[in-house]
């Protein structure tokens, strides 16, 4: 079973890209399953079910979705192997631009859309900078010049990644992505002992543990203060 991780900012088109890519893979008679990670709510699993794709979803609730992902990915791989899948795709919540939901040796895909702004690639951390493949969506809504400028900004942030454009509505470009996932496959027996590509966001403070009051006397643990200069003067 091959394993692929897909992440990206909210509403960038991750689910649409996955659905169109799996549709292209069905022509090769490959068994593909999806695990959808999110925070509070998602009905994307219904879309996968309607498409006849084995799917499970996990909601992290009050926890960081990346920490939730890392805590459950081994069990997810076991589920995929029990289902006798050829390919298992995990879709990250991808809410924080500091997210790093990638594992070394596991193909990673970042989905980002042209409407997010030309400076967005610089604002996204490891989720974009350490991706193997970067998929740009919603190119049909902007001009050719805007598409080229945005792709150039993405390339400047991650020059090693394969950058491609996919239309989530028509599926144009999804076949090309499916060939990359199919031809460069790796049999993943387990992810136990593997390492993340980049450390996760560091957070262990009083607010992580449920504190709601504001003020220095209530702040403990990993706390970082801004340098405001003479604000107290």
TIKEBA-595877 format. One record per residue (C-alpha): chain; x, y, z; residue in one letter; residue number from 1. Coordinates in steps of 0.001 Angstrom, whole numbers, plus 500000, padded with zeros to 6 digits. Each point is the difference from the previous one (the first is absolute). Example, Ala and Ser with C-alpha at 12.3 -4.5 7.8 and 13.67 -1.06 7.14 Angstrom:
2
<"A", <512300, 495500, 507800>, "a", 1>
<"A", <501370, 503440, 499340>, "s", 2>
***
This chain:
233
<"A", <500000, 500000, 500000>, "x", 1>
<"A", <501280, 503419, 499046>, "x", 2>
<"A", <499380, 502973, 502308>, "x", 3>
<"A", <499558, 503654, 498966>, "x", 4>
<"A", <499379, 503062, 502159>, "x", 5>
<"A", <497998, 502927, 498613>, "x", 6>
<"A", <499840, 503325, 501823>, "x", 7>
<"A", <499236, 503627, 499281>, "x", 8>
<"A", <498199, 503104, 501279>, "x", 9>
<"A", <496227, 499887, 500539>, "x", 10>
<"A", <497817, 499987, 496860>, "x", 11>
<"A", <502985, 499678, 497701>, "x", 12>
<"A", <498377, 497033, 498249>, "x", 13>
<"A", <501674, 497000, 501663>, "x", 14>
<"A", <496938, 497752, 499949>, "x", 15>
<"A", <499143, 500841, 496389>, "x", 16>
<"A", <503564, 499274, 498889>, "x", 17>
<"A", <499997, 496667, 501843>, "x", 18>
<"A", <496639, 498966, 498540>, "x", 19>
<"A", <501049, 500816, 496435>, "x", 20>
<"A", <503359, 498257, 500461>, "x", 21>
<"A", <498384, 496847, 501378>, "x", 22>
<"A", <497529, 500049, 497112>, "x", 23>
<"A", <502944, 499912, 497608>, "x", 24>
<"A", <501543, 497132, 501976>, "x", 25>
<"A", <496874, 497844, 499837>, "x", 26>
<"A", <500747, 499357, 496342>, "x", 27>
<"A", <503048, 498032, 501210>, "x", 28>
<"A", <497844, 497904, 502336>, "x", 29>
<"A", <501858, 501266, 503076>, "x", 30>
<"A", <498403, 499780, 503451>, "x", 31>
<"A", <500284, 503464, 501541>, "x", 32>
<"A", <498857, 501127, 503449>, "x", 33>
<"A", <499948, 503370, 501777>, "x", 34>
<"A", <500371, 501145, 503594>, "x", 35>
<"A", <498648, 503482, 500620>, "x", 36>
<"A", <501441, 501947, 502936>, "x", 37>
<"A", <498269, 503172, 501164>, "x", 38>
<"A", <499358, 502029, 503140>, "x", 39>
<"A", <496351, 500570, 500873>, "x", 40>
<"A", <497869, 498879, 497069>, "x", 41>
<"A", <500212, 498560, 496498>, "x", 42>
<"A", <497607, 498326, 497619>, "x", 43>
<"A", <502666, 499244, 497402>, "x", 44>
<"A", <499784, 496359, 501022>, "x", 45>
<"A", <496492, 499958, 498502>, "x", 46>
<"A", <501424, 501098, 496648>, "x", 47>
<"A", <502515, 497161, 500088>, "x", 48>
<"A", <497311, 497504, 500949>, "x", 49>
<"A", <497798, 501120, 497111>, "x", 50>
<"A", <502957, 499419, 497684>, "x", 51>
<"A", <500355, 496467, 501352>, "x", 52>
<"A", <503307, 500720, 501739>, "x", 53>
<"A", <500791, 498354, 503359>, "x", 54>
<"A", <500355, 502839, 502494>, "x", 55>
<"A", <500317, 500731, 503689>, "x", 56>
<"A", <500142, 503408, 501656>, "x", 57>
<"A", <501587, 501283, 503168>, "x", 58>
<"A", <499169, 503253, 501777>, "x", 59>
<"A", <502714, 501407, 502244>, "x", 60>
<"A", <497631, 502229, 501993>, "x", 61>
<"A", <502019, 502260, 502272>, "x", 62>
<"A", <503308, 498384, 499028>, "x", 63>
<"A", <502392, 501206, 497301>, "x", 64>
<"A", <499041, 498028, 496858>, "x", 65>
<"A", <503654, 499244, 499239>, "x", 66>
<"A", <500593, 498500, 503451>, "x", 67>
<"A", <496788, 498039, 499551>, "x", 68>
<"A", <501243, 498767, 496628>, "x", 69>
<"A", <503346, 498830, 501380>, "x", 70>
<"A", <498280, 498242, 502902>, "x", 71>
<"A", <497710, 498007, 497715>, "x", 72>
<"A", <501871, 499441, 496734>, "x", 73>
<"A", <501347, 496563, 500993>, "x", 74>
<"A", <496480, 498728, 500705>, "x", 75>
<"A", <498852, 501549, 496728>, "x", 76>
<"A", <502641, 498056, 498071>, "x", 77>
<"A", <498852, 496786, 501661>, "x", 78>
<"A", <496430, 500752, 498909>, "x", 79>
<"A", <501130, 500523, 496429>, "x", 80>
<"A", <501904, 496728, 499917>, "x", 81>
<"A", <497023, 498118, 501452>, "x", 82>
<"A", <497909, 501468, 497164>, "x", 83>
<"A", <502626, 498671, 497564>, "x", 84>
<"A", <500392, 503439, 498409>, "x", 85>
<"A", <502488, 500748, 497260>, "x", 86>
<"A", <500156, 503658, 501034>, "x", 87>
<"A", <498981, 501794, 503190>, "x", 88>
<"A", <499611, 503788, 499893>, "x", 89>
<"A", <499898, 502034, 503196>, "x", 90>
<"A", <498450, 503462, 499746>, "x", 91>
<"A", <501191, 502419, 502653>, "x", 92>
<"A", <497900, 502761, 501540>, "x", 93>
<"A", <502789, 502439, 499121>, "x", 94>
<"A", <498592, 502908, 501999>, "x", 95>
<"A", <503244, 501532, 501265>, "x", 96>
<"A", <502579, 501309, 497532>, "x", 97>
<"A", <502632, 498692, 502394>, "x", 98>
<"A", <498666, 496441, 499534>, "x", 99>
<"A", <502460, 497219, 499169>, "x", 100>
<"A", <497980, 496829, 499376>, "x", 101>
<"A", <502627, 498171, 497935>, "x", 102>
<"A", <502034, 496871, 500713>, "x", 103>
<"A", <503465, 499307, 498605>, "x", 104>
<"A", <499854, 497489, 497196>, "x", 105>
<"A", <496242, 500488, 499473>, "x", 106>
<"A", <498931, 501985, 496948>, "x", 107>
<"A", <498572, 503363, 501026>, "x", 108>
<"A", <497691, 502248, 498002>, "x", 109>
<"A", <499062, 503596, 500799>, "x", 110>
<"A", <496897, 501482, 498363>, "x", 111>
<"A", <499879, 503785, 499722>, "x", 112>
<"A", <497696, 502216, 497950>, "x", 113>
<"A", <500621, 503022, 497784>, "x", 114>
<"A", <497438, 502102, 501881>, "x", 115>
<"A", <501949, 499978, 503269>, "x", 116>
<"A", <502249, 502896, 498935>, "x", 117>
<"A", <503451, 500223, 498443>, "x", 118>
<"A", <501702, 500406, 503396>, "x", 119>
<"A", <498331, 496927, 501510>, "x", 120>
<"A", <502790, 497541, 499027>, "x", 121>
<"A", <502415, 501951, 502205>, "x", 122>
<"A", <497549, 499848, 502904>, "x", 123>
<"A", <499684, 496213, 499926>, "x", 124>
<"A", <502680, 498078, 501866>, "x", 125>
<"A", <501021, 496312, 499824>, "x", 126>
<"A", <496641, 499003, 498517>, "x", 127>
<"A", <501133, 501604, 496725>, "x", 128>
<"A", <503778, 500141, 500361>, "x", 129>
<"A", <500488, 496257, 500617>, "x", 130>
<"A", <497365, 498670, 497566>, "x", 131>
<"A", <501050, 497650, 497185>, "x", 132>
<"A", <497165, 501097, 497705>, "x", 133>
<"A", <498191, 503349, 500021>, "x", 134>
<"A", <496583, 500136, 498356>, "x", 135>
<"A", <498643, 503433, 499067>, "x", 136>
<"A", <496237, 500225, 499591>, "x", 137>
<"A", <497389, 502545, 498824>, "x", 138>
<"A", <502166, 501145, 497123>, "x", 139>
<"A", <496934, 500367, 497802>, "x", 140>
<"A", <498861, 502993, 502064>, "x", 141>
<"A", <503116, 502147, 499547>, "x", 142>
<"A", <501916, 501235, 496961>, "x", 143>
<"A", <502968, 498267, 498408>, "x", 144>
<"A", <502338, 502683, 501346>, "x", 145>
<"A", <498688, 499513, 503547>, "x", 146>
<"A", <500446, 496226, 499693>, "x", 147>
<"A", <503605, 500411, 498895>, "x", 148>
<"A", <500858, 502467, 502764>, "x", 149>
<"A", <498417, 497783, 502648>, "x", 150>
<"A", <501793, 496885, 498722>, "x", 151>
<"A", <503273, 501949, 500038>, "x", 152>
<"A", <499446, 500988, 503640>, "x", 153>
<"A", <499279, 496361, 500878>, "x", 154>
<"A", <503168, 498869, 498206>, "x", 155>
<"A", <502122, 502558, 501870>, "x", 156>
<"A", <498811, 498541, 503317>, "x", 157>
<"A", <500446, 496342, 498993>, "x", 158>
<"A", <502194, 499647, 496892>, "x", 159>
<"A", <500371, 496219, 500407>, "x", 160>
<"A", <496297, 499133, 499832>, "x", 161>
<"A", <498067, 498944, 496920>, "x", 162>
<"A", <497500, 502805, 499339>, "x", 163>
<"A", <496849, 499215, 498057>, "x", 164>
<"A", <496578, 501505, 499365>, "x", 165>
<"A", <496732, 498119, 500504>, "x", 166>
<"A", <496438, 501136, 499406>, "x", 167>
<"A", <497905, 498588, 502838>, "x", 168>
<"A", <496773, 500383, 498018>, "x", 169>
<"A", <500966, 498427, 496675>, "x", 170>
<"A", <502836, 497803, 501249>, "x", 171>
<"A", <502455, 501370, 497456>, "x", 172>
<"A", <503493, 499090, 501165>, "x", 173>
<"A", <498841, 497295, 502435>, "x", 174>
<"A", <501110, 497178, 497712>, "x", 175>
<"A", <503560, 501337, 500001>, "x", 176>
<"A", <499975, 500057, 503804>, "x", 177>
<"A", <498655, 496451, 500140>, "x", 178>
<"A", <502908, 498766, 497894>, "x", 179>
<"A", <502487, 501533, 502449>, "x", 180>
<"A", <498324, 498242, 502917>, "x", 181>
<"A", <499705, 496686, 498181>, "x", 182>
<"A", <503385, 499746, 498284>, "x", 183>
<"A", <502078, 501087, 503004>, "x", 184>
<"A", <498339, 497741, 502533>, "x", 185>
<"A", <501511, 498500, 503141>, "x", 186>
<"A", <498626, 497106, 502020>, "x", 187>
<"A", <499445, 501473, 503477>, "x", 188>
<"A", <499689, 497262, 502591>, "x", 189>
<"A", <500093, 502358, 502968>, "x", 190>
<"A", <500968, 503566, 500914>, "x", 191>
<"A", <501208, 499036, 503460>, "x", 192>
<"A", <503448, 501509, 500577>, "x", 193>
<"A", <499822, 502383, 497053>, "x", 194>
<"A", <500643, 503696, 500575>, "x", 195>
<"A", <498067, 503126, 499134>, "x", 196>
<"A", <501558, 502189, 497316>, "x", 197>
<"A", <499842, 502996, 502318>, "x", 198>
<"A", <499265, 500486, 503718>, "x", 199>
<"A", <496395, 500859, 500787>, "x", 200>
<"A", <498934, 503364, 501433>, "x", 201>
<"A", <501321, 500202, 503545>, "x", 202>
<"A", <497312, 500663, 502569>, "x", 203>
<"A", <499704, 498975, 503617>, "x", 204>
<"A", <498660, 502909, 501985>, "x", 205>
<"A", <497231, 500679, 502484>, "x", 206>
<"A", <497559, 500744, 497155>, "x", 207>
<"A", <500750, 496610, 498463>, "x", 208>
<"A", <498890, 498452, 503271>, "x", 209>
<"A", <496676, 501857, 500133>, "x", 210>
<"A", <500813, 503369, 501580>, "x", 211>
<"A", <497703, 502794, 498787>, "x", 212>
<"A", <501048, 502972, 502149>, "x", 213>
<"A", <502174, 502745, 498526>, "x", 214>
<"A", <503079, 501331, 501798>, "x", 215>
<"A", <503631, 499149, 500704>, "x", 216>
<"A", <499123, 498452, 503353>, "x", 217>
<"A", <497970, 497337, 498157>, "x", 218>
<"A", <502611, 499262, 497333>, "x", 219>
<"A", <502287, 497015, 500482>, "x", 220>
<"A", <502122, 497742, 497844>, "x", 221>
<"A", <500992, 500812, 496413>, "x", 222>
<"A", <499115, 503706, 499786>, "x", 223>
<"A", <501488, 502481, 497535>, "x", 224>
<"A", <499649, 503762, 500495>, "x", 225>
<"A", <500100, 502710, 497325>, "x", 226>
<"A", <502653, 502735, 500080>, "x", 227>
<"A", <497856, 503112, 500175>, "x", 228>
<"A", <502683, 502487, 501030>, "x", 229>
<"A", <498820, 502934, 502155>, "x", 230>
<"A", <496360, 498861, 500180>, "x", 231>
<"A", <500129, 500123, 503803>, "x", 232>
<"A", <501332, 503564, 500027>, "x", 233>
***
